[in-house]
Each structure stands twice: as structure tokens, then as C-alpha cells.
Amino acid sequence: MKGSLFSAEVIEPYAEALMSVAQEHNLTEEFGENVGALLNLLNESPELQQFLGSPVVKAEDKKGVLQRIASEGIHPYLVNFLKILVDRRRILFLEGICKQYQVLLRQLKQTILADVTSAVPLSDEQQQAVREKVIAMTGSQQVELDTKIDPDLIGGVIIKVGSQVVDASLRGQLRRIGIRLNSAT
């Protein structure tokens, strides 16, 4: 159900409402950090996702858990928003709403998201080099990196920006060499 049209019709208005509140109170960046922390928490804890999405769990119990989570620095407006999601039985869309908020925030800041997959974690200098490459590719002003590790790449990186892909991995180079050798025979 998360990928359905219905979920998109739920996710976008809630994310836009959250952005509206954030802009009204000059909290777009703080909400962005809070939403990122919530997404990390949801990704690290499938149990939390199941708890929040369960129709068996009482709304008050869900609100209690959210309140405890919020005590770790989440803005009170965002906590109230989460409670509204519980009351309206939309809390199971929290992950999608958070991701959509991040999309809206990137649009507001004119920032591009680049998915970067590397064989090993990138150093700060390497991340800056990737940012500069993406700025050169897209002409954008800011770049946000979403990094993943894939040891199968052997070395190098794969950069995805929208529909553009730059495969500078050793695995990709070996595959291209293999294709050239096969076509040469």
C-alpha cells in the first residue's frame, strides 16, 4: 500500500502542511534535521515501524512512544504534527511524509540529491570531489549526498542524479572492457 496512488495522495498534502508550518515559523532547517533523525530511527528500528503502523496498538500508546522519542530534541511543533498523524491514523505514512518533506526542502534550497555508492566509505575530500562533479554535471548550487557502501564495486564510485548515472567503479570498467572484448571477436 505504501507505493499506491492513495499513499501519494496522503503523503504529499501532509508533507506540504509540515513545510508550511516550518516556513511560517522559520524552522525549515530544524525540521529538516528532525525529519532526518526520524528517518534514521525508522530505518534502524523495524520494530518501531511495526509498532506505529499496527492497528492493534492504542493511539495513546503510540503518542507516548513518540513523546519519548521527541524528548531527544525534536521540535514541539513537529511532535504535535506526529500526534495529529496518530489521531488521523496516518502515522504509518510517516516515512513517506518525512522523505517528501526532504524533497520539498531540497527544492526550497535549490539542492540536488546525489546517490553515491562506493566500495569503501568516502573521506571528506572524496565527498567534496563528488559534490564538485555533480555541480559540474547539473549546474546546481548545492549538492546533498546519500552514500551507500557496496563492496562488490571493488573500487571507485557510482553517482546517480535523477536519471543520470556516472559509473566510475572498477566493476563497471571491467564490465565495459568485457563488452568491448566480446564485440571485437
ZILIN-V950086 format. One record per residue. RES is the residue in three letters. SS is DSSP state (@ for helix, = for strand, . for the rest). D_LAST is the distance of its C-alpha to the last C-alpha in whole Angstrom. Layout:
# ZILIN-V950086
res=<RES | RES>
ss=<SS | SS>
d_last=<D_LAST | D_LAST>
This chain:
# ZILIN-V950086
res=<MET | LYS | GLY | SER | LEU | PHE | SER | ALA | GLU | VAL | ILE | GLU | PRO | TYR | ALA | GLU | ALA | LEU | MET | SER | VAL | ALA | GLN | GLU | HIS | ASN | LEU | THR | GLU | GLU | PHE | GLY | GLU | ASN | VAL | GLY | ALA | LEU | LEU | ASN | LEU | LEU | ASN | GLU | SER | PRO | GLU | LEU | GLN | GLN | PHE | LEU | GLY | SER | PRO | VAL | VAL | LYS | ALA | GLU | ASP | LYS | LYS | GLY | VAL | LEU | GLN | ARG | ILE | ALA | SER | GLU | GLY | ILE | HIS | PRO | TYR | LEU | VAL | ASN | PHE | LEU | LYS | ILE | LEU | VAL | ASP | ARG | ARG | ARG | ILE | LEU | PHE | LEU | GLU | GLY | ILE | CYS | LYS | GLN | TYR | GLN | VAL | LEU | LEU | ARG | GLN | LEU | LYS | GLN | THR | ILE | LEU | ALA | ASP | VAL | THR | SER | ALA | VAL | PRO | LEU | SER | ASP | GLU | GLN | GLN | GLN | ALA | VAL | ARG | GLU | LYS | VAL | ILE | ALA | MET | THR | GLY | SER | GLN | GLN | VAL | GLU | LEU | ASP | THR | LYS | ILE | ASP | PRO | ASP | LEU | ILE | GLY | GLY | VAL | ILE | ILE | LYS | VAL | GLY | SER | GLN | VAL | VAL | ASP | ALA | SER | LEU | ARG | GLY | GLN | LEU | ARG | ARG | ILE | GLY | ILE | ARG | LEU | ASN | SER | ALA | THR>
ss=<. | . | . | . | @ | @ | @ | @ | @ | @ | @ | @ | @ | @ | @ | @ | @ | @ | @ | @ | @ | @ | @ | @ | . | . | . | @ | @ | @ | @ | @ | @ | @ | @ | @ | @ | @ | @ | @ | @ | @ | @ | @ | . | @ | @ | @ | @ | @ | @ | @ | @ | . | . | . | . | . | @ | @ | @ | @ | @ | @ | @ | @ | @ | @ | @ | @ | . | . | . | . | . | @ | @ | @ | @ | @ | @ | @ | @ | @ | @ | @ | @ | . | . | . | @ | @ | @ | @ | @ | @ | @ | @ | @ | @ | @ | @ | @ | @ | @ | @ | @ | @ | @ | . | = | = | = | = | = | = | = | = | . | . | . | . | . | @ | @ | @ | @ | @ | @ | @ | @ | @ | @ | @ | @ | @ | @ | @ | . | . | . | = | = | = | = | = | = | = | = | . | @ | @ | @ | . | . | = | = | = | = | = | = | . | . | = | = | = | = | = | = | @ | @ | @ | @ | @ | @ | @ | @ | @ | @ | @ | @ | @ | @ | @ | .>
d_last=<49 | 48 | 45 | 47 | 49 | 52 | 51 | 50 | 53 | 55 | 53 | 53 | 57 | 57 | 55 | 56 | 60 | 59 | 58 | 61 | 63 | 61 | 61 | 65 | 66 | 63 | 62 | 58 | 57 | 59 | 58 | 54 | 55 | 57 | 54 | 51 | 53 | 54 | 50 | 50 | 52 | 51 | 48 | 49 | 52 | 51 | 54 | 56 | 53 | 55 | 58 | 58 | 57 | 59 | 61 | 64 | 64 | 67 | 67 | 69 | 67 | 64 | 66 | 67 | 64 | 63 | 66 | 65 | 62 | 63 | 66 | 63 | 63 | 62 | 64 | 67 | 66 | 62 | 64 | 66 | 63 | 62 | 65 | 65 | 62 | 63 | 66 | 64 | 62 | 59 | 58 | 55 | 53 | 54 | 50 | 49 | 52 | 52 | 48 | 49 | 52 | 49 | 47 | 51 | 51 | 48 | 49 | 52 | 51 | 48 | 46 | 42 | 41 | 37 | 36 | 34 | 33 | 32 | 32 | 35 | 38 | 38 | 41 | 43 | 41 | 38 | 40 | 41 | 38 | 36 | 39 | 39 | 35 | 36 | 39 | 37 | 35 | 38 | 41 | 43 | 46 | 45 | 43 | 43 | 41 | 40 | 38 | 37 | 35 | 32 | 31 | 28 | 27 | 27 | 28 | 28 | 30 | 29 | 31 | 32 | 35 | 36 | 32 | 31 | 28 | 27 | 25 | 25 | 25 | 23 | 22 | 20 | 19 | 17 | 16 | 15 | 13 | 11 | 10 | 9 | 7 | 6 | 6 | 4 | 0>
